Amino acid sequence: MSDKKVIVKAVAKEAAPAAKAAPKKPLYQPKGDVLISVKNLDKTFKETIHAVRNVTTDIHKGEVVVLIGPSGSGKSTFLRCLNLLEVPTGGSITMDGEDIMDKNADLNKHRQKVGMVFQHFNLFDNLNVIQNMTIAPVKLKGESEAAANQRAMNLLERVGLADRAEAYPSQLSGGQKQRIAIVRALCMQPEVILFDEPTSALDPEMVGEVLDVMKQLAAEGMTMVVVTHEMGFAREVADRVLFMADGALIEEGTPEEIFDNPKSDRLKDFLSKIL
């Protein structure tokens, strides 16, 4: 046998068997337990306008879920159903395992767990900043004014607005108002915060300061459900993106799945018009 054949045989004998390919991990693993579970949710207005159609999804603790879609697609209505600002006409919503649509459910107790940030801030014009922030903890949760004031001031420090504690909403910029609205929601120590297009009423130069606060909350593990047209925020911060159209949940997935590999023609068409 030639030296060349001996070498080939030796190499073949010593070669390790091919390693089995590792099973693929799913792109997204929920961070925590299910906080809000939505099953077959429907909402109609005047029996003819079907705003939300048979939506089913779960919101996990510590998760940032962003809803995108064209105007009039049902995103804001769906969001408002989560704290029963809009009462669904069908389906179920559970939070921490409790059916919040049950007629015996304690709605006030549920709403204390859910913060809400609105498009147009919804601050009380006749109250100054610190009063806007402390009225709910004092009136609804029975906190002392001293404790509520201390928490409010700590939160104002975090968003760089401690010097505006005595100012009234009319004395604030749009960006300042929305940052106040966010920390006002935090004063109730909610389990989840719902954001309904929080930057759409702001001048472009003020959008960044609000998104920075939201990014900080996401990094700290706050559960957030966000309706927005800010696709950069959705791509950067969201754990999951839900695409709605005509009241229905058309597609959901990680930002990479939604933006880089959309499956439905409806989502592809939507993205082609905005990106």
C-alpha positions as CSV (number, residue, x, y, z in Angstrom):
1,M,0.0,0.0,0.0
2,S,1.4,3.4,-0.9
3,D,2.2,6.0,1.7
4,K,-0.6,8.3,0.2
5,K,-3.3,5.6,0.8
6,V,-2.1,5.0,4.4
7,I,-2.4,8.8,5.2
8,V,-5.9,9.0,3.7
9,K,-7.0,6.0,5.8
10,A,-5.5,7.4,9.0
11,V,-7.2,10.7,8.5
12,A,-10.6,9.0,7.8
13,K,-10.2,6.9,10.9
14,E,-9.4,9.9,13.1
15,A,-12.1,12.2,11.7
16,A,-14.8,13.0,14.3
17,P,-18.4,12.2,13.4
18,A,-20.4,15.1,12.2
19,A,-22.1,17.0,15.0
20,K,-25.9,17.1,14.9
21,A,-27.3,20.5,14.2
22,A,-28.6,22.2,17.3
23,P,-32.4,22.6,17.4
24,K,-33.4,26.1,16.4
25,K,-34.6,28.3,19.2
26,P,-37.7,30.4,18.7
27,L,-36.8,34.1,18.0
28,Y,-38.7,35.3,21.0
29,Q,-39.2,33.8,24.5
30,P,-41.7,35.7,26.7
31,K,-40.0,37.4,29.6
32,G,-42.5,36.5,32.3
33,D,-45.8,35.0,33.2
34,V,-48.9,36.1,31.3
35,L,-50.3,39.3,32.8
36,I,-53.2,40.0,30.5
37,S,-54.9,37.4,28.4
38,V,-57.2,38.4,25.6
39,K,-59.5,35.9,23.9
40,N,-61.7,36.5,20.9
41,L,-62.2,40.1,21.7
42,D,-64.9,42.1,19.8
43,K,-66.0,45.7,20.0
44,T,-68.8,47.2,17.9
45,F,-70.2,50.7,17.9
46,K,-73.9,51.3,17.1
47,E,-74.1,47.6,16.0
48,T,-72.7,48.5,12.6
49,I,-69.1,49.6,13.2
50,H,-66.9,46.6,14.0
51,A,-63.9,48.3,15.5
52,V,-62.2,45.1,17.0
53,R,-62.7,41.7,15.4
54,N,-62.0,38.5,17.3
55,V,-58.5,39.5,18.6
56,T,-56.7,36.9,20.7
57,T,-53.3,37.6,22.3
58,D,-51.4,37.5,25.6
59,I,-49.3,40.3,27.3
60,H,-46.5,38.9,29.4
61,K,-45.0,40.6,32.5
62,G,-42.0,42.7,31.5
63,E,-42.9,42.7,27.9
64,V,-43.1,45.6,25.5
65,V,-45.9,45.1,22.9
66,V,-46.2,47.6,20.1
67,L,-49.4,47.9,18.0
68,I,-49.0,49.2,14.5
69,G,-51.4,49.6,11.6
70,P,-53.2,52.2,9.5
71,S,-55.4,54.8,11.0
72,G,-58.9,53.4,11.9
73,S,-57.6,49.8,12.2
74,G,-58.8,49.4,15.8
75,K,-55.5,49.8,17.7
76,S,-56.6,52.5,20.1
77,T,-60.0,50.8,20.6
78,F,-58.3,47.5,21.5
79,L,-56.0,49.4,23.9
80,R,-58.9,51.1,25.6
81,C,-60.6,47.8,26.0
82,L,-57.7,46.5,28.1
83,N,-58.8,48.8,31.0
84,L,-62.4,48.9,30.0
85,L,-62.5,52.5,29.0
86,E,-64.3,50.8,26.1
87,V,-66.4,47.9,27.1
88,P,-66.0,45.0,24.7
89,T,-69.1,43.5,23.1
90,G,-67.6,40.0,23.0
91,G,-64.7,37.8,24.1
92,S,-62.8,37.9,27.4
93,I,-60.0,39.7,29.2
94,T,-58.2,38.3,32.2
95,M,-55.6,40.1,34.3
96,D,-53.5,38.2,36.8
97,G,-56.0,35.3,36.2
98,E,-59.1,37.4,37.0
99,D,-61.8,37.9,34.5
100,I,-62.1,41.7,34.5
101,M,-65.3,41.6,32.4
102,D,-67.2,39.6,35.0
103,K,-70.0,41.7,36.5
104,N,-68.7,41.1,40.0
105,A,-65.1,42.1,39.1
106,D,-63.7,45.1,41.1
107,L,-63.1,47.5,38.2
108,N,-61.5,50.2,40.3
109,K,-59.0,47.7,41.7
110,H,-58.2,46.6,38.2
111,R,-57.7,50.1,36.9
112,Q,-55.3,50.9,39.7
113,K,-53.0,48.3,38.2
114,V,-53.2,49.8,34.7
115,G,-51.6,53.1,33.9
116,M,-52.8,55.0,30.8
117,V,-50.9,57.7,28.8
118,F,-53.1,59.5,26.3
119,Q,-52.4,61.2,23.0
120,H,-53.4,64.6,24.3
121,F,-51.9,64.2,27.8
122,N,-55.3,64.5,29.8
123,L,-53.7,66.6,32.6
124,F,-56.0,68.6,34.8
125,D,-55.6,72.2,33.8
126,N,-56.6,73.6,37.2
127,L,-54.0,71.5,39.1
128,N,-50.3,72.0,39.1
129,V,-47.9,69.3,38.2
130,I,-47.4,67.8,41.6
131,Q,-51.2,67.9,42.3
132,N,-51.8,66.1,38.9
133,M,-49.4,63.4,40.0
134,T,-50.6,62.9,43.6
135,I,-54.4,63.2,43.3
136,A,-54.9,59.5,42.3
137,P,-52.6,57.9,44.8
138,V,-54.2,60.0,47.6
139,K,-57.8,59.7,46.6
140,L,-57.9,56.1,45.2
141,K,-55.2,54.3,47.1
142,G,-55.4,56.2,50.4
143,E,-51.7,57.2,50.5
144,S,-50.6,60.1,52.7
145,E,-49.9,63.3,50.9
146,A,-46.3,63.2,52.2
147,A,-45.6,59.8,50.7
148,A,-47.3,60.6,47.4
149,N,-45.4,63.9,47.1
150,Q,-42.1,62.2,47.8
151,R,-42.7,59.6,45.1
152,A,-43.8,62.3,42.7
153,M,-40.7,64.4,43.3
154,N,-38.5,61.3,42.8
155,L,-40.2,60.6,39.5
156,L,-39.9,64.2,38.4
157,E,-36.2,64.1,39.1
158,R,-35.9,61.0,36.9
159,V,-37.3,62.8,33.9
160,G,-35.6,66.1,34.5
161,L,-38.7,68.1,35.5
162,A,-38.3,68.6,39.3
163,D,-38.1,72.3,38.7
164,R,-41.6,72.3,37.1
165,A,-43.4,70.7,40.1
166,E,-45.4,73.9,40.8
167,A,-46.1,74.7,37.2
168,Y,-49.5,74.4,35.6
169,P,-50.1,72.5,32.3
170,S,-50.6,75.7,30.4
171,Q,-47.0,76.6,31.3
172,L,-45.5,73.4,29.9
173,S,-44.4,72.4,26.4
174,G,-46.0,69.4,24.7
175,G,-43.0,67.2,25.5
176,Q,-43.0,68.2,29.1
177,K,-46.7,67.5,29.4
178,Q,-46.3,64.0,28.0
179,R,-43.4,63.3,30.3
180,I,-45.5,64.5,33.2
181,A,-48.4,62.2,32.0
182,I,-46.0,59.2,32.0
183,V,-44.7,59.8,35.5
184,R,-48.2,60.5,36.7
185,A,-49.1,57.0,35.6
186,L,-46.1,55.7,37.4
187,C,-47.2,57.3,40.6
188,M,-49.9,54.6,40.9
189,Q,-47.2,51.9,40.7
190,P,-49.1,50.1,37.9
191,E,-48.3,46.6,36.7
192,V,-48.7,47.7,33.1
193,I,-48.9,51.1,31.2
194,L,-50.9,51.5,28.1
195,F,-49.7,54.2,25.7
196,D,-52.2,55.6,23.1
197,E,-50.1,57.3,20.4
198,P,-48.1,59.2,23.0
199,T,-46.0,61.2,20.5
200,S,-48.6,61.9,17.7
201,A,-49.6,65.3,19.2
202,L,-46.0,66.5,19.7
203,D,-43.9,68.7,17.6
204,P,-41.1,66.7,15.9
205,E,-38.3,68.1,18.2
206,M,-40.2,67.0,21.3
207,V,-40.8,63.4,20.2
208,G,-37.3,62.2,21.2
209,E,-37.5,63.3,24.9
210,V,-40.7,61.3,25.3
211,L,-39.4,58.2,23.6
212,D,-36.3,58.3,25.8
213,V,-38.4,58.1,28.9
214,M,-40.3,55.2,27.4
215,K,-37.1,53.4,26.4
216,Q,-35.9,53.8,30.0
217,L,-39.0,52.3,31.3
218,A,-38.7,49.3,28.9
219,A,-35.1,48.8,30.1
220,E,-36.3,48.7,33.7
221,G,-38.8,45.9,32.9
222,M,-42.1,47.8,32.9
223,T,-44.8,46.0,31.0
224,M,-45.9,48.3,28.2
225,V,-48.5,48.1,25.4
226,V,-47.9,50.9,22.9
227,V,-50.0,52.2,20.0
228,T,-47.6,54.2,17.8
229,H,-46.6,55.3,14.4
230,E,-43.0,55.5,15.5
231,M,-41.6,52.5,13.6
232,G,-38.0,53.2,14.8
233,F,-39.2,52.8,18.4
234,A,-41.1,49.6,17.5
235,R,-38.1,48.1,15.9
236,E,-35.7,49.1,18.7
237,V,-37.7,48.6,21.8
238,A,-40.5,46.2,21.2
239,D,-40.4,42.5,22.2
240,R,-43.4,41.8,20.0
241,V,-45.2,43.8,17.3
242,L,-48.9,43.4,16.5
243,F,-50.2,44.5,13.2
244,M,-53.9,45.4,13.0
245,A,-56.0,46.3,10.0
246,D,-59.8,46.6,9.7
247,G,-60.2,45.7,13.4
248,A,-58.4,42.4,13.1
249,L,-55.0,41.2,14.3
250,I,-53.4,40.3,11.0
251,E,-49.9,39.3,12.0
252,E,-47.7,39.4,15.1
253,G,-44.1,38.6,15.8
254,T,-40.7,40.0,16.8
255,P,-39.6,43.3,15.2
256,E,-37.3,41.3,12.9
257,E,-40.2,39.1,11.8
258,I,-42.6,41.9,11.2
259,F,-40.3,44.4,9.6
260,D,-37.8,42.2,7.8
261,N,-39.9,39.2,6.9
262,P,-43.6,40.1,6.8
263,K,-45.9,37.3,5.7
264,S,-49.3,38.8,4.9
265,D,-49.9,40.9,1.8
266,R,-51.7,43.5,4.0
267,L,-48.6,44.0,6.2
268,K,-46.3,44.1,3.2
269,D,-48.5,46.8,1.6
270,F,-48.6,48.8,4.9
271,L,-44.8,48.7,5.3
272,S,-44.2,49.7,1.7
273,K,-46.0,52.9,2.3
274,I,-44.4,54.0,5.5
275,L,-40.8,52.7,5.4
